[in-house]
Amino acid sequence: MNESRPPTRLDLLRFLERVQVGDLKRTRGWIADEERREAERRRGERARPPVPDWVIEQGLGGRAPVYVHVGGCHMAGKRVRGVARDAARRALAENVDPCPHCRPDTGLGVLD
């Protein structure tokens, strides 16, 4: 008959050490993953083109322009294209509405 002895304090401490080494290895893996994601995010930010100074928001299906915005306006929709200062001023002169939030007409010196 095989009699087993209860684990000693040393046995239990070595077991705890193996568990903690495994936990540390897993945590270091998570840190490495996060460092890779952070580096990728920074690369993406550096590669992103600069925000244009002025944008024109097009209507659905590329229809007539609906708003002129300051570049980076949080209210500008997805259908925008960057334009030069003169094109933004011209659009306002042609009765394209200025965004009521970012007020590009003020920045362009075009007031009613």
Phi and psi restraints in degrees (range 20) as a CNS / XPLOR table:
assign (resid 1 and name C) (resid 2 and name N)
       (resid 2 and name CA) (resid 2 and name C) 1.0 -94.9 20.0 2
assign (resid 2 and name N) (resid 2 and name CA)
       (resid 2 and name C) (resid 3 and name N) 1.0 112.9 20.0 2
assign (resid 2 and name C) (resid 3 and name N)
       (resid 3 and name CA) (resid 3 and name C) 1.0 -92.8 20.0 2
assign (resid 3 and name N) (resid 3 and name CA)
       (resid 3 and name C) (resid 4 and name N) 1.0 126.6 20.0 2
assign (resid 3 and name C) (resid 4 and name N)
       (resid 4 and name CA) (resid 4 and name C) 1.0 -100.0 20.0 2
assign (resid 4 and name N) (resid 4 and name CA)
       (resid 4 and name C) (resid 5 and name N) 1.0 143.3 20.0 2
assign (resid 4 and name C) (resid 5 and name N)
       (resid 5 and name CA) (resid 5 and name C) 1.0 -96.7 20.0 2
assign (resid 5 and name N) (resid 5 and name CA)
       (resid 5 and name C) (resid 6 and name N) 1.0 151.2 20.0 2
assign (resid 5 and name C) (resid 6 and name N)
       (resid 6 and name CA) (resid 6 and name C) 1.0 -66.8 20.0 2
assign (resid 6 and name N) (resid 6 and name CA)
       (resid 6 and name C) (resid 7 and name N) 1.0 150.0 20.0 2
assign (resid 6 and name C) (resid 7 and name N)
       (resid 7 and name CA) (resid 7 and name C) 1.0 -62.7 20.0 2
assign (resid 7 and name N) (resid 7 and name CA)
       (resid 7 and name C) (resid 8 and name N) 1.0 144.2 20.0 2
assign (resid 7 and name C) (resid 8 and name N)
       (resid 8 and name CA) (resid 8 and name C) 1.0 -83.3 20.0 2
assign (resid 8 and name N) (resid 8 and name CA)
       (resid 8 and name C) (resid 9 and name N) 1.0 170.2 20.0 2
assign (resid 8 and name C) (resid 9 and name N)
       (resid 9 and name CA) (resid 9 and name C) 1.0 -60.2 20.0 2
assign (resid 9 and name N) (resid 9 and name CA)
       (resid 9 and name C) (resid 10 and name N) 1.0 -38.9 20.0 2
assign (resid 9 and name C) (resid 10 and name N)
       (resid 10 and name CA) (resid 10 and name C) 1.0 -64.3 20.0 2
assign (resid 10 and name N) (resid 10 and name CA)
       (resid 10 and name C) (resid 11 and name N) 1.0 -42.3 20.0 2
assign (resid 10 and name C) (resid 11 and name N)
       (resid 11 and name CA) (resid 11 and name C) 1.0 -57.9 20.0 2
assign (resid 11 and name N) (resid 11 and name CA)
       (resid 11 and name C) (resid 12 and name N) 1.0 -45.6 20.0 2
assign (resid 11 and name C) (resid 12 and name N)
       (resid 12 and name CA) (resid 12 and name C) 1.0 -65.2 20.0 2
assign (resid 12 and name N) (resid 12 and name CA)
       (resid 12 and name C) (resid 13 and name N) 1.0 -39.2 20.0 2
assign (resid 12 and name C) (resid 13 and name N)
       (resid 13 and name CA) (resid 13 and name C) 1.0 -66.7 20.0 2
assign (resid 13 and name N) (resid 13 and name CA)
       (resid 13 and name C) (resid 14 and name N) 1.0 -38.3 20.0 2
assign (resid 13 and name C) (resid 14 and name N)
       (resid 14 and name CA) (resid 14 and name C) 1.0 -66.8 20.0 2
assign (resid 14 and name N) (resid 14 and name CA)
       (resid 14 and name C) (resid 15 and name N) 1.0 -38.4 20.0 2
assign (resid 14 and name C) (resid 15 and name N)
       (resid 15 and name CA) (resid 15 and name C) 1.0 -61.2 20.0 2
assign (resid 15 and name N) (resid 15 and name CA)
       (resid 15 and name C) (resid 16 and name N) 1.0 -47.6 20.0 2
assign (resid 15 and name C) (resid 16 and name N)
       (resid 16 and name CA) (resid 16 and name C) 1.0 -57.6 20.0 2
assign (resid 16 and name N) (resid 16 and name CA)
       (resid 16 and name C) (resid 17 and name N) 1.0 -40.8 20.0 2
assign (resid 16 and name C) (resid 17 and name N)
       (resid 17 and name CA) (resid 17 and name C) 1.0 -61.4 20.0 2
assign (resid 17 and name N) (resid 17 and name CA)
       (resid 17 and name C) (resid 18 and name N) 1.0 -44.0 20.0 2
assign (resid 17 and name C) (resid 18 and name N)
       (resid 18 and name CA) (resid 18 and name C) 1.0 -62.1 20.0 2
assign (resid 18 and name N) (resid 18 and name CA)
       (resid 18 and name C) (resid 19 and name N) 1.0 -41.5 20.0 2
assign (resid 18 and name C) (resid 19 and name N)
       (resid 19 and name CA) (resid 19 and name C) 1.0 -63.1 20.0 2
assign (resid 19 and name N) (resid 19 and name CA)
       (resid 19 and name C) (resid 20 and name N) 1.0 -45.8 20.0 2
assign (resid 19 and name C) (resid 20 and name N)
       (resid 20 and name CA) (resid 20 and name C) 1.0 -67.8 20.0 2
assign (resid 20 and name N) (resid 20 and name CA)
       (resid 20 and name C) (resid 21 and name N) 1.0 -36.2 20.0 2
assign (resid 20 and name C) (resid 21 and name N)
       (resid 21 and name CA) (resid 21 and name C) 1.0 -63.0 20.0 2
assign (resid 21 and name N) (resid 21 and name CA)
       (resid 21 and name C) (resid 22 and name N) 1.0 -41.4 20.0 2
assign (resid 21 and name C) (resid 22 and name N)
       (resid 22 and name CA) (resid 22 and name C) 1.0 -63.1 20.0 2
assign (resid 22 and name N) (resid 22 and name CA)
       (resid 22 and name C) (resid 23 and name N) 1.0 -42.8 20.0 2
assign (resid 22 and name C) (resid 23 and name N)
       (resid 23 and name CA) (resid 23 and name C) 1.0 -62.6 20.0 2
assign (resid 23 and name N) (resid 23 and name CA)
       (resid 23 and name C) (resid 24 and name N) 1.0 -42.0 20.0 2
assign (resid 23 and name C) (resid 24 and name N)
       (resid 24 and name CA) (resid 24 and name C) 1.0 -63.8 20.0 2
assign (resid 24 and name N) (resid 24 and name CA)
       (resid 24 and name C) (resid 25 and name N) 1.0 -41.5 20.0 2
assign (resid 24 and name C) (resid 25 and name N)
       (resid 25 and name CA) (resid 25 and name C) 1.0 -62.3 20.0 2
assign (resid 25 and name N) (resid 25 and name CA)
       (resid 25 and name C) (resid 26 and name N) 1.0 -43.9 20.0 2
assign (resid 25 and name C) (resid 26 and name N)
       (resid 26 and name CA) (resid 26 and name C) 1.0 -64.0 20.0 2
assign (resid 26 and name N) (resid 26 and name CA)
       (resid 26 and name C) (resid 27 and name N) 1.0 -43.8 20.0 2
assign (resid 26 and name C) (resid 27 and name N)
       (resid 27 and name CA) (resid 27 and name C) 1.0 -62.2 20.0 2
assign (resid 27 and name N) (resid 27 and name CA)
       (resid 27 and name C) (resid 28 and name N) 1.0 -42.0 20.0 2
assign (resid 27 and name C) (resid 28 and name N)
       (resid 28 and name CA) (resid 28 and name C) 1.0 -63.4 20.0 2
assign (resid 28 and name N) (resid 28 and name CA)
       (resid 28 and name C) (resid 29 and name N) 1.0 -34.7 20.0 2
assign (resid 28 and name C) (resid 29 and name N)
       (resid 29 and name CA) (resid 29 and name C) 1.0 -64.1 20.0 2
assign (resid 29 and name N) (resid 29 and name CA)
       (resid 29 and name C) (resid 30 and name N) 1.0 -43.0 20.0 2
assign (resid 29 and name C) (resid 30 and name N)
       (resid 30 and name CA) (resid 30 and name C) 1.0 -62.5 20.0 2
assign (resid 30 and name N) (resid 30 and name CA)
       (resid 30 and name C) (resid 31 and name N) 1.0 -40.4 20.0 2
assign (resid 30 and name C) (resid 31 and name N)
       (resid 31 and name CA) (resid 31 and name C) 1.0 -63.5 20.0 2
assign (resid 31 and name N) (resid 31 and name CA)
       (resid 31 and name C) (resid 32 and name N) 1.0 -44.2 20.0 2
assign (resid 31 and name C) (resid 32 and name N)
       (resid 32 and name CA) (resid 32 and name C) 1.0 -62.9 20.0 2
assign (resid 32 and name N) (resid 32 and name CA)
       (resid 32 and name C) (resid 33 and name N) 1.0 -41.4 20.0 2
assign (resid 32 and name C) (resid 33 and name N)
       (resid 33 and name CA) (resid 33 and name C) 1.0 -61.1 20.0 2
assign (resid 33 and name N) (resid 33 and name CA)
       (resid 33 and name C) (resid 34 and name N) 1.0 -44.5 20.0 2
assign (resid 33 and name C) (resid 34 and name N)
       (resid 34 and name CA) (resid 34 and name C) 1.0 -66.0 20.0 2
assign (resid 34 and name N) (resid 34 and name CA)
       (resid 34 and name C) (resid 35 and name N) 1.0 -38.2 20.0 2
assign (resid 34 and name C) (resid 35 and name N)
       (resid 35 and name CA) (resid 35 and name C) 1.0 -63.6 20.0 2
assign (resid 35 and name N) (resid 35 and name CA)
       (resid 35 and name C) (resid 36 and name N) 1.0 -38.3 20.0 2
assign (resid 35 and name C) (resid 36 and name N)
       (resid 36 and name CA) (resid 36 and name C) 1.0 -64.9 20.0 2
assign (resid 36 and name N) (resid 36 and name CA)
       (resid 36 and name C) (resid 37 and name N) 1.0 -44.4 20.0 2
assign (resid 36 and name C) (resid 37 and name N)
       (resid 37 and name CA) (resid 37 and name C) 1.0 -62.7 20.0 2
assign (resid 37 and name N) (resid 37 and name CA)
       (resid 37 and name C) (resid 38 and name N) 1.0 -41.9 20.0 2
assign (resid 37 and name C) (resid 38 and name N)
       (resid 38 and name CA) (resid 38 and name C) 1.0 -64.6 20.0 2
assign (resid 38 and name N) (resid 38 and name CA)
       (resid 38 and name C) (resid 39 and name N) 1.0 -41.3 20.0 2
assign (resid 38 and name C) (resid 39 and name N)
       (resid 39 and name CA) (resid 39 and name C) 1.0 -63.8 20.0 2
assign (resid 39 and name N) (resid 39 and name CA)
       (resid 39 and name C) (resid 40 and name N) 1.0 -40.1 20.0 2
assign (resid 39 and name C) (resid 40 and name N)
       (resid 40 and name CA) (resid 40 and name C) 1.0 -65.3 20.0 2
assign (resid 40 and name N) (resid 40 and name CA)
       (resid 40 and name C) (resid 41 and name N) 1.0 -40.9 20.0 2
assign (resid 40 and name C) (resid 41 and name N)
       (resid 41 and name CA) (resid 41 and name C) 1.0 -61.9 20.0 2
assign (resid 41 and name N) (resid 41 and name CA)
       (resid 41 and name C) (resid 42 and name N) 1.0 -43.6 20.0 2
assign (resid 41 and name C) (resid 42 and name N)
       (resid 42 and name CA) (resid 42 and name C) 1.0 -64.1 20.0 2
assign (resid 42 and name N) (resid 42 and name CA)
       (resid 42 and name C) (resid 43 and name N) 1.0 -41.0 20.0 2
assign (resid 42 and name C) (resid 43 and name N)
       (resid 43 and name CA) (resid 43 and name C) 1.0 -61.3 20.0 2
assign (resid 43 and name N) (resid 43 and name CA)
       (resid 43 and name C) (resid 44 and name N) 1.0 -41.5 20.0 2
assign (resid 43 and name C) (resid 44 and name N)
       (resid 44 and name CA) (resid 44 and name C) 1.0 -62.5 20.0 2
assign (resid 44 and name N) (resid 44 and name CA)
       (resid 44 and name C) (resid 45 and name N) 1.0 -41.1 20.0 2
assign (resid 44 and name C) (resid 45 and name N)
       (resid 45 and name CA) (resid 45 and name C) 1.0 -64.3 20.0 2
assign (resid 45 and name N) (resid 45 and name CA)
       (resid 45 and name C) (resid 46 and name N) 1.0 -40.9 20.0 2
assign (resid 45 and name C) (resid 46 and name N)
       (resid 46 and name CA) (resid 46 and name C) 1.0 -68.0 20.0 2
assign (resid 46 and name N) (resid 46 and name CA)
       (resid 46 and name C) (resid 47 and name N) 1.0 -32.0 20.0 2
assign (resid 46 and name C) (resid 47 and name N)
       (resid 47 and name CA) (resid 47 and name C) 1.0 -84.0 20.0 2
assign (resid 47 and name N) (resid 47 and name CA)
       (resid 47 and name C) (resid 48 and name N) 1.0 -13.9 20.0 2
assign (resid 47 and name C) (resid 48 and name N)
       (resid 48 and name CA) (resid 48 and name C) 1.0 -67.3 20.0 2
assign (resid 48 and name N) (resid 48 and name CA)
       (resid 48 and name C) (resid 49 and name N) 1.0 134.9 20.0 2
assign (resid 48 and name C) (resid 49 and name N)
       (resid 49 and name CA) (resid 49 and name C) 1.0 -66.8 20.0 2
assign (resid 49 and name N) (resid 49 and name CA)
       (resid 49 and name C) (resid 50 and name N) 1.0 155.2 20.0 2
assign (resid 49 and name C) (resid 50 and name N)
       (resid 50 and name CA) (resid 50 and name C) 1.0 -65.7 20.0 2
assign (resid 50 and name N) (resid 50 and name CA)
       (resid 50 and name C) (resid 51 and name N) 1.0 152.1 20.0 2
assign (resid 50 and name C) (resid 51 and name N)
       (resid 51 and name CA) (resid 51 and name C) 1.0 -71.2 20.0 2
assign (resid 51 and name N) (resid 51 and name CA)
       (resid 51 and name C) (resid 52 and name N) 1.0 130.8 20.0 2
assign (resid 51 and name C) (resid 52 and name N)
       (resid 52 and name CA) (resid 52 and name C) 1.0 -67.8 20.0 2
assign (resid 52 and name N) (resid 52 and name CA)
       (resid 52 and name C) (resid 53 and name N) 1.0 156.4 20.0 2
assign (resid 52 and name C) (resid 53 and name N)
       (resid 53 and name CA) (resid 53 and name C) 1.0 -68.6 20.0 2
assign (resid 53 and name N) (resid 53 and name CA)
       (resid 53 and name C) (resid 54 and name N) 1.0 -34.6 20.0 2
assign (resid 53 and name C) (resid 54 and name N)
       (resid 54 and name CA) (resid 54 and name C) 1.0 -138.2 20.0 2
assign (resid 54 and name N) (resid 54 and name CA)
       (resid 54 and name C) (resid 55 and name N) 1.0 144.4 20.0 2
assign (resid 54 and name C) (resid 55 and name N)
       (resid 55 and name CA) (resid 55 and name C) 1.0 -135.9 20.0 2
assign (resid 55 and name N) (resid 55 and name CA)
       (resid 55 and name C) (resid 56 and name N) 1.0 152.5 20.0 2
assign (resid 55 and name C) (resid 56 and name N)
       (resid 56 and name CA) (resid 56 and name C) 1.0 -115.5 20.0 2
assign (resid 56 and name N) (resid 56 and name CA)
       (resid 56 and name C) (resid 57 and name N) 1.0 128.6 20.0 2
assign (resid 56 and name C) (resid 57 and name N)
       (resid 57 and name CA) (resid 57 and name C) 1.0 -92.2 20.0 2
assign (resid 57 and name N) (resid 57 and name CA)
       (resid 57 and name C) (resid 58 and name N) 1.0 123.8 20.0 2
assign (resid 57 and name C) (resid 58 and name N)
       (resid 58 and name CA) (resid 58 and name C) 1.0 -86.7 20.0 2
assign (resid 58 and name N) (resid 58 and name CA)
       (resid 58 and name C) (resid 59 and name N) 1.0 154.6 20.0 2
assign (resid 58 and name C) (resid 59 and name N)
       (resid 59 and name CA) (resid 59 and name C) 1.0 -73.9 20.0 2
assign (resid 59 and name N) (resid 59 and name CA)
       (resid 59 and name C) (resid 60 and name N) 1.0 176.7 20.0 2
assign (resid 59 and name C) (resid 60 and name N)
       (resid 60 and name CA) (resid 60 and name C) 1.0 -59.1 20.0 2
assign (resid 60 and name N) (resid 60 and name CA)
       (resid 60 and name C) (resid 61 and name N) 1.0 141.0 20.0 2
assign (resid 60 and name C) (resid 61 and name N)
       (resid 61 and name CA) (resid 61 and name C) 1.0 66.3 20.0 2
assign (resid 61 and name N) (resid 61 and name CA)
       (resid 61 and name C) (resid 62 and name N) 1.0 23.5 20.0 2
assign (resid 61 and name C) (resid 62 and name N)
       (resid 62 and name CA) (resid 62 and name C) 1.0 74.7 20.0 2
assign (resid 62 and name N) (resid 62 and name CA)
       (resid 62 and name C) (resid 63 and name N) 1.0 18.0 20.0 2
assign (resid 62 and name C) (resid 63 and name N)
       (resid 63 and name CA) (resid 63 and name C) 1.0 -64.4 20.0 2
assign (resid 63 and name N) (resid 63 and name CA)
       (resid 63 and name C) (resid 64 and name N) 1.0 -172.3 20.0 2
assign (resid 63 and name C) (resid 64 and name N)
       (resid 64 and name CA) (resid 64 and name C) 1.0 -53.3 20.0 2
assign (resid 64 and name N) (resid 64 and name CA)
       (resid 64 and name C) (resid 65 and name N) 1.0 151.0 20.0 2
assign (resid 64 and name C) (resid 65 and name N)
       (resid 65 and name CA) (resid 65 and name C) 1.0 -59.5 20.0 2
assign (resid 65 and name N) (resid 65 and name CA)
       (resid 65 and name C) (resid 66 and name N) 1.0 144.3 20.0 2
assign (resid 65 and name C) (resid 66 and name N)
       (resid 66 and name CA) (resid 66 and name C) 1.0 -110.9 20.0 2
assign (resid 66 and name N) (resid 66 and name CA)
       (resid 66 and name C) (resid 67 and name N) 1.0 -32.0 20.0 2
assign (resid 66 and name C) (resid 67 and name N)
       (resid 67 and name CA) (resid 67 and name C) 1.0 -146.2 20.0 2
assign (resid 67 and name N) (resid 67 and name CA)
       (resid 67 and name C) (resid 68 and name N) 1.0 150.0 20.0 2
assign (resid 67 and name C) (resid 68 and name N)
       (resid 68 and name CA) (resid 68 and name C) 1.0 -104.6 20.0 2
assign (resid 68 and name N) (resid 68 and name CA)
       (resid 68 and name C) (resid 69 and name N) 1.0 133.7 20.0 2
assign (resid 68 and name C) (resid 69 and name N)
       (resid 69 and name CA) (resid 69 and name C) 1.0 -126.1 20.0 2
assign (resid 69 and name N) (resid 69 and name CA)
       (resid 69 and name C) (resid 70 and name N) 1.0 156.1 20.0 2
assign (resid 69 and name C) (resid 70 and name N)
       (resid 70 and name CA) (resid 70 and name C) 1.0 -72.5 20.0 2
assign (resid 70 and name N) (resid 70 and name CA)
       (resid 70 and name C) (resid 71 and name N) 1.0 140.2 20.0 2
assign (resid 70 and name C) (resid 71 and name N)
       (resid 71 and name CA) (resid 71 and name C) 1.0 -55.4 20.0 2
assign (resid 71 and name N) (resid 71 and name CA)
       (resid 71 and name C) (resid 72 and name N) 1.0 135.7 20.0 2
assign (resid 71 and name C) (resid 72 and name N)
       (resid 72 and name CA) (resid 72 and name C) 1.0 85.9 20.0 2
assign (resid 72 and name N) (resid 72 and name CA)
       (resid 72 and name C) (resid 73 and name N) 1.0 4.7 20.0 2
assign (resid 72 and name C) (resid 73 and name N)
       (resid 73 and name CA) (resid 73 and name C) 1.0 -60.3 20.0 2
assign (resid 73 and name N) (resid 73 and name CA)
       (resid 73 and name C) (resid 74 and name N) 1.0 130.0 20.0 2
assign (resid 73 and name C) (resid 74 and name N)
       (resid 74 and name CA) (resid 74 and name C) 1.0 -69.8 20.0 2
assign (resid 74 and name N) (resid 74 and name CA)
       (resid 74 and name C) (resid 75 and name N) 1.0 -14.1 20.0 2
assign (resid 74 and name C) (resid 75 and name N)
       (resid 75 and name CA) (resid 75 and name C) 1.0 -92.9 20.0 2
assign (resid 75 and name N) (resid 75 and name CA)
       (resid 75 and name C) (resid 76 and name N) 1.0 -9.0 20.0 2
assign (resid 75 and name C) (resid 76 and name N)
       (resid 76 and name CA) (resid 76 and name C) 1.0 -66.5 20.0 2
assign (resid 76 and name N) (resid 76 and name CA)
       (resid 76 and name C) (resid 77 and name N) 1.0 135.2 20.0 2
assign (resid 76 and name C) (resid 77 and name N)
       (resid 77 and name CA) (resid 77 and name C) 1.0 -77.8 20.0 2
assign (resid 77 and name N) (resid 77 and name CA)
       (resid 77 and name C) (resid 78 and name N) 1.0 -165.0 20.0 2
assign (resid 77 and name C) (resid 78 and name N)
       (resid 78 and name CA) (resid 78 and name C) 1.0 -84.1 20.0 2
assign (resid 78 and name N) (resid 78 and name CA)
       (resid 78 and name C) (resid 79 and name N) 1.0 -19.8 20.0 2
assign (resid 78 and name C) (resid 79 and name N)
       (resid 79 and name CA) (resid 79 and name C) 1.0 -94.0 20.0 2
assign (resid 79 and name N) (resid 79 and name CA)
       (resid 79 and name C) (resid 80 and name N) 1.0 66.2 20.0 2
assign (resid 79 and name C) (resid 80 and name N)
       (resid 80 and name CA) (resid 80 and name C) 1.0 -121.4 20.0 2
assign (resid 80 and name N) (resid 80 and name CA)
       (resid 80 and name C) (resid 81 and name N) 1.0 155.5 20.0 2
assign (resid 80 and name C) (resid 81 and name N)
       (resid 81 and name CA) (resid 81 and name C) 1.0 -138.4 20.0 2
assign (resid 81 and name N) (resid 81 and name CA)
       (resid 81 and name C) (resid 82 and name N) 1.0 139.0 20.0 2
assign (resid 81 and name C) (resid 82 and name N)
       (resid 82 and name CA) (resid 82 and name C) 1.0 -70.2 20.0 2
assign (resid 82 and name N) (resid 82 and name CA)
       (resid 82 and name C) (resid 83 and name N) 1.0 141.7 20.0 2
assign (resid 82 and name C) (resid 83 and name N)
       (resid 83 and name CA) (resid 83 and name C) 1.0 -136.1 20.0 2
assign (resid 83 and name N) (resid 83 and name CA)
       (resid 83 and name C) (resid 84 and name N) 1.0 161.2 20.0 2
assign (resid 83 and name C) (resid 84 and name N)
       (resid 84 and name CA) (resid 84 and name C) 1.0 -75.9 20.0 2
assign (resid 84 and name N) (resid 84 and name CA)
       (resid 84 and name C) (resid 85 and name N) 1.0 163.8 20.0 2
assign (resid 84 and name C) (resid 85 and name N)
       (resid 85 and name CA) (resid 85 and name C) 1.0 -54.2 20.0 2
assign (resid 85 and name N) (resid 85 and name CA)
       (resid 85 and name C) (resid 86 and name N) 1.0 -45.7 20.0 2
assign (resid 85 and name C) (resid 86 and name N)
       (resid 86 and name CA) (resid 86 and name C) 1.0 -62.1 20.0 2
assign (resid 86 and name N) (resid 86 and name CA)
       (resid 86 and name C) (resid 87 and name N) 1.0 -39.7 20.0 2
assign (resid 86 and name C) (resid 87 and name N)
       (resid 87 and name CA) (resid 87 and name C) 1.0 -67.3 20.0 2
assign (resid 87 and name N) (resid 87 and name CA)
       (resid 87 and name C) (resid 88 and name N) 1.0 -37.4 20.0 2
assign (resid 87 and name C) (resid 88 and name N)
       (resid 88 and name CA) (resid 88 and name C) 1.0 -66.1 20.0 2
assign (resid 88 and name N) (resid 88 and name CA)
       (resid 88 and name C) (resid 89 and name N) 1.0 -43.5 20.0 2
assign (resid 88 and name C) (resid 89 and name N)
       (resid 89 and name CA) (resid 89 and name C) 1.0 -63.2 20.0 2
assign (resid 89 and name N) (resid 89 and name CA)
       (resid 89 and name C) (resid 90 and name N) 1.0 -40.6 20.0 2
assign (resid 89 and name C) (resid 90 and name N)
       (resid 90 and name CA) (resid 90 and name C) 1.0 -63.7 20.0 2
assign (resid 90 and name N) (resid 90 and name CA)
       (resid 90 and name C) (resid 91 and name N) 1.0 -42.2 20.0 2
assign (resid 90 and name C) (resid 91 and name N)
       (resid 91 and name CA) (resid 91 and name C) 1.0 -62.0 20.0 2
assign (resid 91 and name N) (resid 91 and name CA)
       (resid 91 and name C) (resid 92 and name N) 1.0 -42.2 20.0 2
assign (resid 91 and name C) (resid 92 and name N)
       (resid 92 and name CA) (resid 92 and name C) 1.0 -63.8 20.0 2
assign (resid 92 and name N) (resid 92 and name CA)
       (resid 92 and name C) (resid 93 and name N) 1.0 -39.2 20.0 2
assign (resid 92 and name C) (resid 93 and name N)
       (resid 93 and name CA) (resid 93 and name C) 1.0 -66.9 20.0 2
assign (resid 93 and name N) (resid 93 and name CA)
       (resid 93 and name C) (resid 94 and name N) 1.0 -25.9 20.0 2
assign (resid 93 and name C) (resid 94 and name N)
       (resid 94 and name CA) (resid 94 and name C) 1.0 -92.5 20.0 2
assign (resid 94 and name N) (resid 94 and name CA)
       (resid 94 and name C) (resid 95 and name N) 1.0 21.0 20.0 2
assign (resid 94 and name C) (resid 95 and name N)
       (resid 95 and name CA) (resid 95 and name C) 1.0 70.4 20.0 2
assign (resid 95 and name N) (resid 95 and name CA)
       (resid 95 and name C) (resid 96 and name N) 1.0 26.8 20.0 2
assign (resid 95 and name C) (resid 96 and name N)
       (resid 96 and name CA) (resid 96 and name C) 1.0 -80.1 20.0 2
assign (resid 96 and name N) (resid 96 and name CA)
       (resid 96 and name C) (resid 97 and name N) 1.0 129.4 20.0 2
assign (resid 96 and name C) (resid 97 and name N)
       (resid 97 and name CA) (resid 97 and name C) 1.0 -65.8 20.0 2
assign (resid 97 and name N) (resid 97 and name CA)
       (resid 97 and name C) (resid 98 and name N) 1.0 140.2 20.0 2
assign (resid 97 and name C) (resid 98 and name N)
       (resid 98 and name CA) (resid 98 and name C) 1.0 -78.0 20.0 2
assign (resid 98 and name N) (resid 98 and name CA)
       (resid 98 and name C) (resid 99 and name N) 1.0 146.4 20.0 2
assign (resid 98 and name C) (resid 99 and name N)
       (resid 99 and name CA) (resid 99 and name C) 1.0 -61.8 20.0 2
assign (resid 99 and name N) (resid 99 and name CA)
       (resid 99 and name C) (resid 100 and name N) 1.0 129.4 20.0 2
assign (resid 99 and name C) (resid 100 and name N)
       (resid 100 and name CA) (resid 100 and name C) 1.0 -73.1 20.0 2
assign (resid 100 and name N) (resid 100 and name CA)
       (resid 100 and name C) (resid 101 and name N) 1.0 -10.1 20.0 2
assign (resid 100 and name C) (resid 101 and name N)
       (resid 101 and name CA) (resid 101 and name C) 1.0 -91.8 20.0 2
assign (resid 101 and name N) (resid 101 and name CA)
       (resid 101 and name C) (resid 102 and name N) 1.0 -49.0 20.0 2
assign (resid 101 and name C) (resid 102 and name N)
       (resid 102 and name CA) (resid 102 and name C) 1.0 -94.5 20.0 2
assign (resid 102 and name N) (resid 102 and name CA)
       (resid 102 and name C) (resid 103 and name N) 1.0 -12.3 20.0 2
assign (resid 102 and name C) (resid 103 and name N)
       (resid 103 and name CA) (resid 103 and name C) 1.0 49.2 20.0 2
assign (resid 103 and name N) (resid 103 and name CA)
       (resid 103 and name C) (resid 104 and name N) 1.0 63.9 20.0 2
assign (resid 103 and name C) (resid 104 and name N)
       (resid 104 and name CA) (resid 104 and name C) 1.0 -65.1 20.0 2
assign (resid 104 and name N) (resid 104 and name CA)
       (resid 104 and name C) (resid 105 and name N) 1.0 -25.4 20.0 2
assign (resid 104 and name C) (resid 105 and name N)
       (resid 105 and name CA) (resid 105 and name C) 1.0 -61.3 20.0 2
assign (resid 105 and name N) (resid 105 and name CA)
       (resid 105 and name C) (resid 106 and name N) 1.0 -33.8 20.0 2
assign (resid 105 and name C) (resid 106 and name N)
       (resid 106 and name CA) (resid 106 and name C) 1.0 -67.1 20.0 2
assign (resid 106 and name N) (resid 106 and name CA)
       (resid 106 and name C) (resid 107 and name N) 1.0 -48.5 20.0 2
assign (resid 106 and name C) (resid 107 and name N)
       (resid 107 and name CA) (resid 107 and name C) 1.0 -65.2 20.0 2
assign (resid 107 and name N) (resid 107 and name CA)
       (resid 107 and name C) (resid 108 and name N) 1.0 -28.6 20.0 2
assign (resid 107 and name C) (resid 108 and name N)
       (resid 108 and name CA) (resid 108 and name C) 1.0 -90.2 20.0 2
assign (resid 108 and name N) (resid 108 and name CA)
       (resid 108 and name C) (resid 109 and name N) 1.0 -5.6 20.0 2
assign (resid 108 and name C) (resid 109 and name N)
       (resid 109 and name CA) (resid 109 and name C) 1.0 74.0 20.0 2
assign (resid 109 and name N) (resid 109 and name CA)
       (resid 109 and name C) (resid 110 and name N) 1.0 24.5 20.0 2
assign (resid 109 and name C) (resid 110 and name N)
       (resid 110 and name CA) (resid 110 and name C) 1.0 -112.4 20.0 2
assign (resid 110 and name N) (resid 110 and name CA)
       (resid 110 and name C) (resid 111 and name N) 1.0 101.5 20.0 2
assign (resid 110 and name C) (resid 111 and name N)
       (resid 111 and name CA) (resid 111 and name C) 1.0 -119.7 20.0 2
assign (resid 111 and name N) (resid 111 and name CA)
       (resid 111 and name C) (resid 112 and name N) 1.0 148.9 20.0 2
